């Protein structure tokens, strides 16, 4: 019997949409037929079926409440308003069908009945949505300042800030576990909204547990309800946080498990808990490796950009978060040294410049010293020999220099050492000999000479 009760209860999310559909359809047809009164019997039949299906929804909803362990305070308003909706459906049926039992209500305008009915249906549906997704489901994506203005509780996101050199000194609970719970769980488990009777905003609430008992079992993460529910499939009804809410990353879930297995300490550092560094590496600051300077600069004038593009040169923004630009002369192979003057109006914003396959010479390198934020420079397949490469020493952000297929001469290779920020040079198909990738002696500049050779494998000798 218990299995049948639970099965019928789980039909509630399916059946509950039937009365909603009938009632909305009845209200729409009633508004359309408000003057002609041609289809009143049809509307009455729709309301009758709305009432019948609402009764079914109430029964299955009550069985779901009994079988799924919901607290009565959680479902009571949804339950009573659902019963009221079912009764109101039959009342609307009686009034539209002009049954004698509805004569006592004949003086109340139908429009008033319809408005009250729609509001009742909306309230019932809203309460059901609160049970499934939480009361802040619709407003959750809004910024905190807007949510506060609307009267909703807000929870500021806490970042996990760890340093690779001092990670072991960070407090395990305060600096790592608490932010994870705050960002993913506390919106439903706080003093103003204690879902399941569980508080997760402080040590006392976590240790106390909820309506179903404790949520932590020291040194046993798989059997601890807090960790176990996080690892259930998202579609599982018991998965927490529920579907539609912000979900912790797999790295955050792993940290919760490791914390529980370490005895869920609320005091002490990561080092004292003896946890491995690999668990925390995701939260170490990532070194930025942009192909533009990590600087904030003013945007280039659109008038200047359009003027450059009119010369046949292509201009693109590098990133939506940056005002630096990428310029390419791929569609203007006749681009020459003198044409660099046309780029001067945007020189402060220019970070990537592609002059490959153009007519520029060594003189262009002298003029390029006027572009202070140049980071990537492509001079492949040009007449550049490298005799003036020293001029690029003023470009402190220049990291990549492509000279493949150019006239670059071997004697100028040592001069590349004078370029302060240079890390990579491409010299394939030039007069400079070499194979593969190798550093310039006594520098961190890696030179790609090309001419790669793949090692032979046994299948190469097979004759088919």
C-alpha positions as CSV (number, residue, x, y, z in Angstrom):
1,X,0.0,0.0,0.0
2,X,2.9,2.4,0.8
3,X,4.4,1.9,-2.6
4,X,1.0,2.7,-4.3
5,X,0.6,5.8,-2.2
6,X,4.1,7.0,-3.0
7,X,3.6,6.3,-6.7
8,X,0.3,8.1,-6.8
9,X,1.9,11.0,-5.0
10,X,4.6,11.3,-7.6
11,X,1.9,11.8,-10.2
12,X,1.1,15.2,-8.7
13,X,3.5,17.2,-10.8
14,X,1.9,15.8,-13.9
15,X,-1.7,16.0,-12.9
16,X,-1.5,19.5,-11.4
17,X,-1.2,21.0,-14.8
18,X,-4.5,19.7,-16.0
19,X,-6.7,22.0,-13.8
20,X,-4.5,24.9,-14.7
21,X,-5.0,24.3,-18.4
22,X,-8.8,23.8,-18.0
23,X,-9.2,26.9,-15.8
24,X,-7.1,29.2,-18.1
25,X,-9.0,27.9,-21.1
26,X,-12.4,28.5,-19.4
27,X,-11.4,32.1,-18.4
28,X,-10.2,32.9,-22.0
29,X,-13.4,31.5,-23.6
30,X,-15.5,33.3,-21.1
31,X,-13.9,36.6,-21.9
32,X,-14.3,36.0,-25.6
33,X,-18.0,35.0,-25.2
34,X,-18.8,37.7,-22.7
35,X,-21.3,39.4,-25.0
36,X,-22.6,36.7,-27.3
37,X,-23.2,34.0,-24.7
38,X,-23.0,31.3,-27.5
39,X,-20.7,28.7,-25.9
40,X,-21.7,28.9,-22.2
41,X,-22.4,25.1,-22.1
42,X,-18.9,24.4,-23.4
43,X,-17.4,26.8,-20.8
44,X,-19.4,25.1,-18.0
45,X,-18.1,21.7,-19.1
46,X,-14.5,23.0,-19.0
47,X,-14.9,24.3,-15.5
48,X,-16.5,21.0,-14.4
49,X,-13.5,19.1,-15.7
50,X,-11.3,21.7,-14.1
51,X,-12.9,21.0,-10.8
52,X,-12.5,17.2,-11.2
53,X,-8.9,17.4,-12.2
54,X,-8.2,19.9,-9.4
55,X,-9.6,17.3,-6.9
56,X,-7.3,14.7,-8.4
57,X,-4.4,17.1,-8.0
58,X,-5.3,17.7,-4.4
59,X,-5.4,14.0,-3.6
60,X,-2.1,13.2,-5.3
61,X,-0.5,16.3,-3.8
62,X,-1.6,15.2,-0.3
63,X,-0.2,11.7,-1.0
64,X,3.1,13.3,-2.1
65,X,3.2,15.3,1.1
66,X,2.7,12.1,3.1
67,X,5.2,10.0,1.2
68,X,8.0,12.5,0.5
69,X,8.5,13.8,4.1
70,X,7.5,17.5,3.5
71,X,6.9,19.5,6.6
72,X,3.2,20.6,6.9
73,X,4.2,24.3,7.3
74,X,5.9,24.0,3.9
75,X,2.8,22.8,2.1
76,X,-0.1,24.0,4.0
77,X,-0.9,27.2,2.0
78,X,-0.5,25.3,-1.3
79,X,-2.7,22.5,0.0
80,X,-5.6,24.8,1.3
81,X,-5.4,27.1,-1.7
82,X,-5.5,24.0,-4.0
83,X,-8.7,22.8,-2.2
84,X,-10.2,26.3,-2.6
85,X,-9.4,26.3,-6.3
86,X,-11.1,22.9,-6.7
87,X,-14.2,24.2,-4.9
88,X,-14.2,27.4,-6.9
89,X,-14.0,25.5,-10.1
90,X,-17.3,23.7,-9.3
91,X,-18.8,27.1,-8.2
92,X,-17.9,28.6,-11.6
93,X,-19.4,25.6,-13.3
94,X,-22.6,26.0,-11.4
95,X,-22.8,29.8,-12.1
96,X,-22.0,29.4,-15.8
97,X,-24.4,26.5,-16.2
98,X,-27.1,28.5,-14.3
99,X,-27.7,25.7,-11.8
100,X,-30.3,26.5,-9.1
101,X,-27.8,26.1,-6.3
102,X,-25.9,29.1,-7.8
103,X,-28.9,31.5,-7.7
104,X,-27.8,32.9,-4.4
105,X,-24.7,34.2,-6.2
106,X,-26.6,35.6,-9.1
107,X,-26.1,39.2,-8.0
108,X,-22.3,39.0,-8.0
109,X,-21.0,39.9,-11.5
110,X,-19.3,37.2,-13.4
111,X,-16.3,39.5,-14.0
112,X,-15.7,39.6,-10.3
113,X,-15.8,35.8,-10.0
114,X,-13.4,35.5,-12.9
115,X,-10.9,37.9,-11.4
116,X,-11.0,36.2,-8.0
117,X,-10.7,32.8,-9.7
118,X,-7.6,33.9,-11.6
119,X,-6.0,35.3,-8.5
120,X,-6.7,32.1,-6.6
121,X,-5.2,30.0,-9.3
122,X,-2.1,32.2,-9.5
123,X,-1.6,32.1,-5.7
124,X,-2.0,28.3,-5.7
125,X,0.5,27.9,-8.5
126,X,2.9,30.4,-6.9
127,X,2.9,28.4,-3.6
128,X,3.5,25.2,-5.5
129,X,6.5,26.8,-7.3
130,X,7.9,28.0,-3.9
131,X,7.9,24.4,-2.7
132,X,9.6,23.1,-5.8
133,X,12.1,25.9,-6.5
134,X,12.1,28.1,-3.4
135,X,10.4,31.4,-2.8
136,X,13.1,33.4,-4.5
137,X,13.2,31.3,-7.7
138,X,12.0,34.1,-10.0
139,X,14.1,36.8,-8.4
140,X,17.3,34.8,-7.8
141,X,19.0,35.9,-11.1
142,X,18.5,39.6,-10.2
143,X,21.3,41.7,-8.8
144,X,21.4,42.0,-5.0
145,X,20.5,45.7,-5.0
146,X,17.3,45.0,-6.9
147,X,16.4,42.1,-4.7
148,X,16.9,44.2,-1.6
149,X,14.7,46.9,-3.1
150,X,12.0,44.3,-3.6
151,X,12.3,43.2,0.0
152,X,14.0,39.9,-0.6
153,X,16.8,38.6,1.6
154,X,20.2,38.7,-0.2
155,X,23.4,36.8,0.4
156,X,26.6,38.2,-0.8
157,X,28.8,35.8,-2.7
158,X,32.0,34.8,-0.8
159,X,35.1,34.0,-2.9
160,X,37.5,31.4,-2.0
161,X,40.8,33.3,-2.0
162,X,43.9,31.0,-1.7
163,X,47.5,31.7,-2.5
164,X,49.7,28.9,-3.8
165,X,52.5,29.8,-1.4
166,X,50.4,30.1,1.7
167,X,47.4,27.8,1.0
168,X,48.2,25.6,4.0
169,X,47.9,28.5,6.4
170,X,44.3,29.3,5.3
171,X,41.5,28.3,7.8
172,X,39.7,25.3,6.3
173,X,36.2,26.0,7.4
174,X,36.2,29.8,7.5
175,X,38.1,30.4,4.2
176,X,37.0,27.4,2.2
177,X,34.0,25.4,3.4
178,X,31.9,28.4,4.7
179,X,32.1,30.2,1.3
180,X,30.9,27.1,-0.5
181,X,27.9,26.6,1.8
182,X,27.2,30.4,1.7
183,X,27.2,30.5,-2.1
184,X,25.2,27.4,-2.8
185,X,23.1,26.5,0.3
186,X,22.5,29.3,2.7
187,X,19.8,31.0,0.6
188,X,17.5,28.1,1.5
189,X,18.9,27.3,4.9
190,X,19.1,30.5,7.0
191,X,17.3,31.9,10.0
192,X,14.6,33.5,7.8
193,X,14.1,30.5,5.6
194,X,14.8,27.2,7.4
195,X,14.0,24.7,4.6
196,X,13.8,21.2,6.2
197,X,14.5,22.7,9.6
198,X,18.2,22.9,8.6
199,X,20.5,25.9,9.1
200,X,23.8,26.0,7.2
201,X,25.0,29.6,8.0
202,X,26.9,28.7,11.1
203,X,28.6,25.9,13.0
204,X,25.7,25.4,15.5
205,X,23.1,25.0,12.7
206,X,25.2,22.6,10.8
207,X,25.9,20.4,13.8
208,X,22.3,20.4,14.9
209,X,21.0,19.1,11.6
210,X,17.5,19.3,10.3
211,X,14.1,17.6,10.6
212,X,15.6,14.3,9.5
213,X,18.5,14.4,11.9
214,X,22.2,15.2,11.6
215,X,23.7,16.0,8.2
216,X,27.3,15.3,9.1
217,X,29.0,12.0,10.1
218,X,32.6,12.6,11.0
219,X,35.2,10.8,8.9
220,X,32.5,9.3,6.6
221,X,31.5,11.6,3.8
222,X,29.4,9.0,1.8
223,X,27.1,8.5,4.7
224,X,26.9,12.2,5.6
225,X,23.6,13.6,4.3
226,X,25.2,17.0,3.5
227,X,27.7,15.5,1.1
228,X,25.5,12.6,-0.1
229,X,22.8,14.8,-1.4
230,X,25.3,17.0,-3.3
231,X,26.5,13.9,-5.2
232,X,23.1,12.6,-6.2
233,X,22.1,13.0,-9.9
234,X,20.7,16.5,-10.6
235,X,17.3,15.0,-11.6
236,X,17.0,13.1,-8.3
237,X,14.3,14.6,-6.1
238,X,16.7,14.4,-3.1
239,X,19.6,16.2,-4.8
240,X,20.7,19.4,-3.1
241,X,20.8,22.2,-4.1
242,X,17.5,21.5,-6.0
243,X,17.4,21.8,-9.8
244,X,17.2,25.4,-10.8
245,X,19.4,26.7,-8.0
246,X,23.1,27.5,-8.3
247,X,25.0,24.3,-8.2
248,X,28.5,23.9,-6.6
249,X,31.3,22.9,-8.9
250,X,32.7,19.3,-8.7
251,X,35.8,20.8,-7.0
252,X,33.7,22.4,-4.3
253,X,31.8,19.2,-3.7
254,X,35.1,17.3,-3.5
255,X,36.2,19.8,-0.8
256,X,33.0,19.3,1.2
257,X,33.7,15.5,1.1
258,X,37.3,15.9,2.1
259,X,36.3,18.2,5.0
260,X,33.9,15.7,6.3
261,X,36.4,12.8,5.9
262,X,38.9,14.9,7.9
263,X,36.4,15.1,10.8
264,X,34.6,18.3,9.7
265,X,36.8,20.6,11.8
266,X,35.4,24.1,12.3
267,X,38.8,25.4,13.6
268,X,42.3,25.0,12.3
269,X,44.1,25.4,9.0
270,X,44.2,23.4,5.9
271,X,47.7,22.2,6.8
272,X,46.5,21.0,10.2
273,X,43.7,19.0,8.5
274,X,46.3,17.2,6.3
275,X,44.4,17.8,3.0
276,X,46.2,17.5,-0.3
277,X,47.2,20.5,-2.4
278,X,45.4,19.1,-5.5
279,X,42.1,19.7,-3.8
280,X,42.7,23.5,-3.7
281,X,44.7,24.1,-6.9
282,X,41.5,25.2,-8.8
283,X,41.2,28.2,-6.4
284,X,44.7,29.5,-6.8
285,X,44.9,32.8,-8.8
286,X,45.6,32.1,-12.4
287,X,48.4,34.0,-14.1
288,X,47.1,36.2,-16.9
289,X,48.6,35.4,-20.3
290,X,46.9,37.9,-22.5
291,X,48.1,38.9,-25.9
292,X,47.4,42.5,-24.9
293,X,48.6,44.4,-21.8
294,X,46.7,44.0,-18.6
295,X,45.9,47.7,-18.4
296,X,42.8,49.9,-18.4
297,X,42.9,52.5,-21.2
298,X,40.4,54.8,-22.8
299,X,38.6,53.5,-25.9
300,X,39.8,54.7,-29.3
301,X,37.7,57.2,-31.2
302,X,35.3,55.6,-33.6
303,X,36.2,58.3,-36.0
304,X,39.8,57.3,-35.9
305,X,39.0,53.6,-36.3
306,X,36.8,54.3,-39.4
307,X,39.6,56.5,-40.9
308,X,42.0,53.6,-40.5
309,X,39.6,51.1,-42.0
310,X,39.1,53.4,-45.0
311,X,42.7,52.8,-46.0
312,X,42.0,49.1,-46.5
313,X,43.3,47.9,-43.1
314,X,41.1,45.7,-40.9
315,X,40.5,46.8,-37.3
316,X,38.9,44.5,-34.6
317,X,38.4,44.8,-30.8
318,X,40.4,42.1,-29.1
319,X,38.0,41.6,-26.2
320,X,34.7,42.8,-24.9
321,X,36.4,43.6,-21.6
322,X,39.3,45.6,-23.1
323,X,39.7,48.6,-25.3
324,X,42.8,47.2,-27.1
325,X,42.6,46.6,-30.8
326,X,43.9,44.1,-33.4
327,X,44.9,45.5,-36.8
328,X,45.6,43.4,-39.9
329,X,46.8,44.3,-43.4
330,X,45.8,40.9,-44.8
331,X,43.6,42.6,-47.4
332,X,46.2,45.2,-48.3
333,X,49.4,43.4,-49.4
334,X,50.7,46.8,-50.8
335,X,51.0,48.1,-47.2
336,X,54.3,49.9,-47.0
337,X,56.5,51.7,-44.4
338,X,54.8,55.0,-45.0
339,X,51.3,53.5,-44.3
340,X,52.2,53.1,-40.7
341,X,51.5,56.8,-40.3
342,X,47.8,56.1,-40.8
343,X,47.8,53.9,-37.7
344,X,49.2,56.6,-35.4
345,X,45.7,57.9,-34.3
346,X,45.0,54.6,-32.6
347,X,48.6,53.8,-31.6
348,X,47.8,53.6,-27.8
349,X,45.1,51.0,-28.4
350,X,47.0,48.9,-30.9
351,X,48.1,45.6,-29.2
352,X,48.2,43.1,-32.1
353,X,49.5,44.1,-35.5
354,X,49.7,41.7,-38.5
355,X,51.8,43.1,-41.4
356,X,52.6,39.6,-42.8
357,X,52.9,39.4,-46.6
358,X,53.2,43.2,-47.0
359,X,55.9,45.5,-48.4
360,X,57.3,46.8,-45.1
361,X,61.0,46.9,-44.5
362,X,63.5,47.4,-41.7
363,X,62.4,51.1,-41.6
364,X,59.0,50.0,-40.3
365,X,60.6,48.6,-37.1
366,X,61.9,52.1,-36.3
367,X,58.4,53.6,-36.7
368,X,56.8,50.8,-34.7
369,X,58.6,52.1,-31.6
370,X,55.8,54.7,-31.4
371,X,53.2,52.0,-30.6
372,X,53.7,51.6,-26.8
373,X,51.3,48.7,-26.1
374,X,52.2,46.5,-29.1
375,X,52.2,42.9,-27.8
376,X,52.0,40.7,-30.9
377,X,53.8,41.7,-34.1
378,X,53.7,39.7,-37.3
379,X,56.2,40.5,-39.9
380,X,56.3,37.1,-41.7
381,X,57.0,37.0,-45.4
382,X,58.3,40.5,-45.6
383,X,61.7,42.0,-46.6
384,X,62.6,42.7,-42.9
385,X,66.2,41.6,-42.3
386,X,66.4,42.5,-38.6
387,X,69.0,45.3,-39.0
388,X,66.8,47.7,-37.0
389,X,65.3,45.3,-34.5
390,X,67.0,47.2,-31.7
391,X,64.3,49.9,-32.2
392,X,61.8,47.5,-30.7
393,X,63.6,47.5,-27.4
394,X,61.3,50.3,-26.2
395,X,58.2,48.1,-26.6
396,X,58.0,46.7,-23.0
397,X,54.9,44.7,-23.7
398,X,56.1,43.0,-27.0
399,X,55.8,39.2,-26.3
400,X,55.5,37.6,-29.7
401,X,57.4,38.3,-32.9
402,X,56.7,36.4,-36.1
403,X,59.5,36.6,-38.7
404,X,58.8,33.3,-40.5
405,X,59.5,33.5,-44.2
406,X,61.1,36.9,-43.9
407,X,64.6,38.1,-44.9
408,X,65.8,38.0,-41.3
409,X,69.6,37.4,-41.1
410,X,71.4,35.2,-38.5
411,X,73.7,38.0,-37.3
412,X,70.8,39.9,-35.8
413,X,69.5,37.0,-33.7
414,X,71.5,38.1,-30.5
415,X,69.9,41.6,-30.8
416,X,66.5,40.0,-29.9
417,X,67.9,39.7,-26.3
418,X,67.4,43.5,-25.9
419,X,63.7,43.2,-26.2
420,X,62.6,43.2,-22.6
421,X,59.2,41.4,-22.8
422,X,59.9,39.1,-25.7
423,X,59.1,35.4,-25.0
424,X,58.5,33.8,-28.4
425,X,60.0,34.3,-31.9
426,X,59.1,32.4,-35.1
427,X,62.0,32.0,-37.6
428,X,60.8,29.2,-39.8
429,X,62.0,29.4,-43.4
430,X,64.6,32.2,-42.8
431,X,68.3,32.2,-43.2
432,X,68.6,31.3,-39.5
433,X,69.4,27.6,-39.2
434,X,67.8,25.5,-36.6
435,X,65.2,22.9,-35.9
436,X,62.3,22.6,-33.5
437,X,62.0,24.9,-30.6
438,X,65.0,26.1,-28.6
439,X,65.8,29.1,-26.4
440,X,68.2,31.9,-27.2
441,X,71.2,31.2,-24.9
442,X,70.9,33.0,-21.5
443,X,67.4,34.1,-22.1
444,X,63.8,32.9,-21.7
445,X,63.1,33.7,-25.4
446,X,61.9,30.6,-27.2
447,X,62.6,30.4,-30.9
448,X,60.5,28.2,-33.2
449,X,62.7,27.2,-36.1
450,X,60.2,24.8,-37.7
451,X,61.6,21.9,-39.7
452,X,60.0,19.4,-37.4
453,X,60.6,15.7,-38.0
454,X,58.3,13.0,-36.7
455,X,60.0,9.9,-35.3
456,X,59.4,6.8,-37.5
457,X,56.9,4.2,-36.3
458,X,56.7,0.5,-37.3
459,X,53.7,1.0,-39.5
460,X,55.7,3.3,-41.8
461,X,57.6,0.3,-43.2
462,X,54.5,-1.7,-44.0
463,X,53.9,-2.1,-47.7
464,X,50.2,-2.6,-48.6
